[in-house]
Amino acid sequence: MPWPVRQHPDLAEIRPAARAWAAEMGMLAFVWDGHRYDSTDFGLFVALTHPDVPAPGIHLVAHWIIWGTYLDDYFVEKYKLPAKPVQARLFVERLALFLPAGEAPTPIPLNPVERGLVDLWPRTTSTMDSAARAVLARQVLGFAGGNLWELANRVHQRAPDPVDFVEMRRQTIGRGQAAAIAGAAGGVLLPPEIRRSRPIQLLDAIAADAPALFNDIVSHRIETEYEREISNGVVVVQAFLRCDRDRAMAVLGDLVTARLRQFEHIVATELPVLFDDLALDAAGQQQVVRYLDGLRAWIAGWHAWHLRTGRFDQRNLPGPRRLLRGPAGLGTAAARLRQALPDPLIGGRS
């Protein structure tokens, strides 16, 4: 990680406020309990990835991060582990009702995911124009819908093509959604002509790829042994290259490193050209620099949080599926790998 980790000065206030919100939404009564929530340390995640978002906006960011993570875990428990694709699609489609374009009433929420949106959507979009609201709604639904794609891969025992996987992983990591929310909470918002430029688009993609692929390395055991996940970067590389887990992890690690080097190469070689092309004055250039500082903080904060959180410790998972179901002990490594990588994928891609 080439950049220093910075931390928001209000971490001591973020932690209890975030926990109180999660409890109010009912998230600590189903899927999560207090121990699992605390071991994840959402407050630390937000403080490390958004060190410059001012209060009180940082609390809005924290609530969205909690909401997105809870949605993922809720989906696993309700629709992925029991493999209920029809009910899963109805669940995702219903979320659109809680993202109204104007002041339209929303249905009565039936679960903590919907209850969270009832609270978050008006708080986030109150100062947005209709176009910005529509973009954020698409991002939220795209993030939620990524779970359907992952579920379909699991149901059909199908490892995604690596290129398709990276494209979808950018969606399921929720980077676009996070950037829009951080901007609404007081972070840096770039003018459209800068945001649409090739260098910024590439840097935004790296800010999604690097954390997502690193997450797939760290979460691999939990996802394959507990969730029976196929849409994990390690599994995808294993199937595509027909290699073992350690080699696949090394490939992903090299890819993350290459993406970080590409980030700094773009900053050094393409941003000066962009500044000239757009005739940006000193204030405009400084705005872009602040935006890049936010991207670096996001990537470095993800990395640092993964090394400190208890989220990927299987001792913090729900009890009935805490341990790998299958053989254990000396000489059973091959059997465990076979469980982690579904049968159709052992011999190659399907």
C-alpha positions in Angstrom: 0.0 0.0 0.0 1.8 3.1 -1.2 -0.2 5.7 0.8 -0.5 6.5 4.5 -3.6 5.6 6.4 -5.4 8.6 7.8 -8.2 8.5 10.4 -11.2 10.8 10.9 -10.9 12.8 14.1 -14.4 11.9 15.3 -14.0 8.2 15.5 -15.0 8.2 19.2 -18.3 9.8 18.2 -18.9 7.7 15.1 -18.8 4.3 16.8 -21.6 4.7 19.3 -23.8 6.8 17.0 -23.5 4.2 14.2 -24.3 1.3 16.6 -27.3 3.1 17.9 -28.6 3.6 14.4 -28.1 0.0 13.5 -30.0 -1.1 16.6 -32.8 1.4 15.8 -33.2 -0.1 12.4 -33.5 -3.6 13.8 -30.2 -4.9 12.4 -28.9 -6.3 15.7 -32.0 -8.5 16.1 -31.7 -10.6 12.9 -28.6 -11.8 11.0 -26.3 -9.7 13.3 -26.1 -9.6 17.0 -24.2 -7.1 19.1 -21.0 -9.2 19.1 -20.9 -9.6 15.4 -21.6 -6.0 14.8 -18.9 -4.8 17.3 -16.3 -7.2 15.9 -16.8 -5.7 12.4 -16.1 -2.2 13.7 -18.0 -0.1 11.2 -16.9 3.1 12.9 -13.3 2.3 12.2 -14.0 1.5 8.6 -15.8 4.8 8.1 -13.1 6.7 9.9 -10.3 5.2 7.8 -12.0 5.4 4.4 -13.6 8.9 4.8 -11.1 10.8 7.0 -12.0 14.2 5.4 -15.9 14.1 5.4 -17.0 16.7 7.9 -19.5 16.1 10.7 -22.5 15.7 10.7 -22.2 14.2 7.2 -19.8 11.5 8.3 -22.7 9.9 10.3 -24.8 9.7 7.1 -21.8 7.9 5.4 -21.5 5.5 8.3 -25.2 4.6 8.1 -25.0 3.9 4.4 -21.9 1.7 4.9 -23.8 -0.3 7.6 -26.9 -0.5 5.4 -24.9 -1.9 2.5 -23.1 -4.5 4.5 -26.3 -5.5 6.3 -28.0 -5.9 2.9 -25.3 -8.3 1.8 -25.5 -10.4 5.0 -29.3 -10.4 5.0 -29.3 -11.6 1.4 -26.9 -14.4 2.3 -29.1 -15.7 5.2 -32.5 -15.2 3.5 -31.9 -16.0 -0.2 -28.3 -17.2 -0.9 -27.7 -20.0 1.5 -31.2 -21.5 1.0 -30.9 -20.6 -2.7 -34.2 -18.8 -3.3 -33.7 -16.9 -6.6 -37.4 -16.0 -7.2 -37.9 -14.6 -3.7 -34.5 -12.9 -4.0 -35.5 -11.0 -7.1 -38.8 -9.9 -5.6 -36.8 -8.6 -2.6 -34.5 -6.5 -4.7 -37.2 -5.2 -7.0 -39.2 -4.1 -4.0 -36.3 -1.9 -2.9 -37.1 0.5 -5.7 -40.3 1.5 -3.9 -38.1 3.0 -1.2 -36.2 5.2 -3.6 -38.9 7.6 -4.8 -38.0 10.3 -7.3 -40.0 12.9 -5.4 -42.2 13.0 -2.3 -44.1 9.9 -3.1 -45.1 7.8 -0.1 -43.2 4.5 0.5 -44.7 1.2 1.7 -44.4 0.0 5.2 -40.9 -1.5 5.6 -41.0 -5.3 6.2 -37.3 -5.8 7.3 -34.3 -3.8 8.5 -33.0 -3.3 4.9 -36.2 -1.5 3.9 -36.4 0.3 7.2 -32.9 1.6 6.6 -33.8 3.0 3.2 -36.9 4.7 4.7 -34.5 6.6 6.9 -31.6 7.1 4.6 -33.1 8.1 1.3 -34.8 11.4 2.3 -31.8 12.4 4.4 -29.4 11.8 1.5 -31.5 13.2 -1.4 -33.1 16.3 0.2 -30.7 18.6 -1.5 -30.3 16.6 -4.8 -31.9 17.5 -8.1 -33.9 14.9 -9.9 -31.0 13.8 -12.1 -28.7 13.2 -9.1 -31.5 11.3 -7.4 -32.0 9.1 -10.4 -28.3 8.3 -10.6 -28.1 7.4 -7.0 -31.2 5.2 -7.2 -29.7 3.3 -10.1 -26.5 2.8 -8.1 -28.3 1.6 -5.0 -30.4 -0.9 -7.1 -27.3 -2.0 -9.1 -25.5 -2.6 -5.8 -28.4 -4.7 -4.5 -28.9 -6.4 -7.8 -25.3 -7.6 -7.8 -26.4 -10.2 -5.2 -28.8 -11.7 -7.8 -25.9 -12.2 -10.2 -23.9 -13.9 -7.5 -26.8 -16.1 -6.6 -27.3 -17.1 -10.2 -23.7 -18.1 -10.4 -24.0 -20.2 -7.3 -27.3 -21.9 -8.4 -25.8 -22.8 -11.7 -22.3 -23.7 -10.3 -20.8 -21.3 -12.8 -17.5 -19.4 -12.3 -17.7 -16.0 -14.0 -15.4 -15.0 -16.8 -12.6 -12.8 -15.2 -13.5 -9.8 -17.3 -17.2 -10.0 -16.5 -16.3 -10.6 -12.9 -14.3 -7.5 -12.6 -17.0 -5.4 -14.2 -19.6 -6.8 -11.8 -17.3 -6.6 -8.8 -17.1 -2.8 -9.3 -20.9 -2.8 -8.9 -21.1 -5.1 -5.9 -18.3 -3.2 -4.1 -20.6 -0.1 -4.2 -17.9 2.4 -5.1 -20.1 4.7 -7.2 -22.8 4.7 -4.6 -20.2 5.5 -1.8 -18.8 8.4 -3.8 -22.2 9.9 -4.4 -23.1 9.6 -0.8 -19.8 11.1 0.4 -20.3 14.0 -1.9 -23.8 14.6 -0.6 -22.4 14.4 3.0 -20.0 17.2 2.4 -17.2 15.5 0.5 -15.6 16.6 -2.8 -17.9 16.7 -5.8 -16.3 17.1 -9.2 -18.0 19.0 -12.1 -19.5 16.7 -14.7 -16.9 17.5 -17.4 -14.1 16.5 -15.0 -15.9 13.5 -13.6 -16.5 12.1 -17.2 -12.9 12.6 -18.3 -10.8 9.5 -19.1 -8.3 9.9 -16.3 -10.9 10.3 -13.6 -12.9 7.4 -14.9 -9.8 5.2 -14.8 -8.9 6.3 -11.3 -12.5 5.7 -10.1 -12.3 2.2 -11.6 -9.0 1.5 -9.7 -10.6 2.7 -6.5 -13.2 0.0 -7.0 -10.9 -2.8 -8.2 -8.1 -2.6 -5.6 -10.4 -2.8 -2.5 -12.7 -5.4 -4.1 -9.9 -7.8 -5.1 -8.1 -7.4 -1.8 -11.4 -8.1 -0.1 -11.8 -11.3 -2.1 -8.4 -12.5 -0.8 -9.2 -11.8 2.8 -12.8 -13.0 2.7 -12.1 -16.1 0.6 -12.3 -18.7 3.4 -15.5 -17.2 4.8 -17.2 -16.9 1.4 -16.3 -20.4 0.2 -16.7 -22.4 3.4 -19.7 -20.5 4.9 -21.5 -18.9 2.0 -20.5 -21.5 -0.7 -19.7 -18.4 -2.8 -18.4 -18.8 -6.4 -18.3 -15.1 -7.3 -15.1 -14.6 -5.4 -11.9 -13.4 -7.2 -9.8 -16.3 -5.9 -12.3 -18.9 -7.1 -12.6 -17.1 -10.5 -8.9 -17.1 -11.0 -8.6 -20.8 -9.9 -11.2 -21.8 -12.4 -9.8 -19.7 -15.3 -6.1 -20.6 -14.8 -6.8 -24.1 -13.4 -4.5 -23.4 -10.5 -4.6 -23.9 -6.8 -5.8 -21.4 -4.2 -2.4 -20.0 -3.2 -1.4 -19.3 -6.8 -4.8 -17.6 -7.4 -4.3 -15.4 -4.4 -0.8 -14.5 -5.6 -2.3 -13.5 -9.0 -4.9 -11.3 -7.4 -2.3 -9.7 -5.1 -0.1 -8.9 -8.1 -3.2 -7.4 -9.9 -4.0 -5.2 -6.9 -0.4 -4.0 -6.8 -0.4 -3.3 -10.6 -3.6 -1.3 -10.3 -2.1 0.9 -7.5 1.0 1.6 -9.6 -1.3 2.5 -12.5 -3.1 4.9 -10.3 0.0 6.9 -9.6 1.1 6.7 -13.3 -2.2 8.2 -14.4 -1.9 11.0 -11.8 1.7 11.8 -13.0 1.2 11.6 -16.7 -2.5 12.2 -17.6 -3.7 14.7 -15.0 -1.4 17.5 -16.2 -2.8 17.0 -19.7 -6.4 17.0 -18.4 -5.7 20.3 -16.5 -4.4 21.9 -19.7 -7.2 20.5 -21.9 -9.9 21.9 -19.5 -7.9 25.0 -18.8 -8.4 24.5 -15.1 -7.3 27.3 -12.8 -5.6 26.7 -9.5 -8.8 26.3 -7.6 -10.1 23.7 -10.1 -6.9 21.8 -9.9 -6.9 21.8 -6.1 -10.4 20.4 -6.2 -9.2 17.5 -8.3 -6.3 16.9 -6.0 -8.6 16.8 -3.0 -10.8 14.3 -4.8 -7.7 12.1 -5.5 -6.8 12.3 -1.8 -10.2 10.9 -1.1 -9.7 8.0 -3.5 -6.3 7.2 -1.9 -7.9 7.4 1.6 -10.7 5.0 0.5 -8.2 2.5 -0.9 -5.7 2.7 2.0 -8.5 2.7 4.6 -10.0 -0.5 3.1 -6.7 -2.2 3.3 -6.0 -1.1 6.9 -9.5 -2.0 8.1 -9.3 -5.5 6.6 -6.2 -6.1 8.7 -7.9 -5.1 11.9 -11.6 -6.1 11.6 -13.0 -9.3 13.1 -15.6 -9.6 10.2 -13.7 -12.3 8.5 -13.0 -14.4 11.6 -15.3 -17.4 11.3 -15.7 -17.4 15.1 -17.9 -14.3 14.7 -20.3 -15.9 12.2 -23.7 -17.3 13.2 -23.2 -20.5 15.2 -24.9 -23.2 13.1 -22.6 -22.6 10.1 -19.6 -21.3 12.0 -17.3 -24.2 11.0 -16.7 -25.7 7.6 -19.2 -28.5 6.9 -17.2 -31.5 5.8 -14.0 -33.4 6.7 -11.3 -31.8 8.8 -8.0 -32.8 10.1 -4.7 -34.2 8.7 -5.0 -35.2 5.1 -8.3 -33.5 4.3 -7.1 -30.4 2.6 -8.0 -31.7 -0.8 -11.5 -32.5 0.3 -11.9 -29.0 1.7 -10.7 -27.4 -1.5 -13.2 -29.6 -3.4 -16.0 -28.2 -1.2 -14.9 -24.6 -1.8 -14.6 -25.0 -5.5 -17.8 -26.7 -6.9 -17.4 -29.9 -8.9 -18.0 -28.5 -12.4 -15.2 -26.0 -11.9 -12.5 -28.5 -10.9 -11.8 -29.6 -14.4 -11.9 -26.1 -15.9 -14.3 -23.3 -16.8 -18.0 -24.0 -17.3 
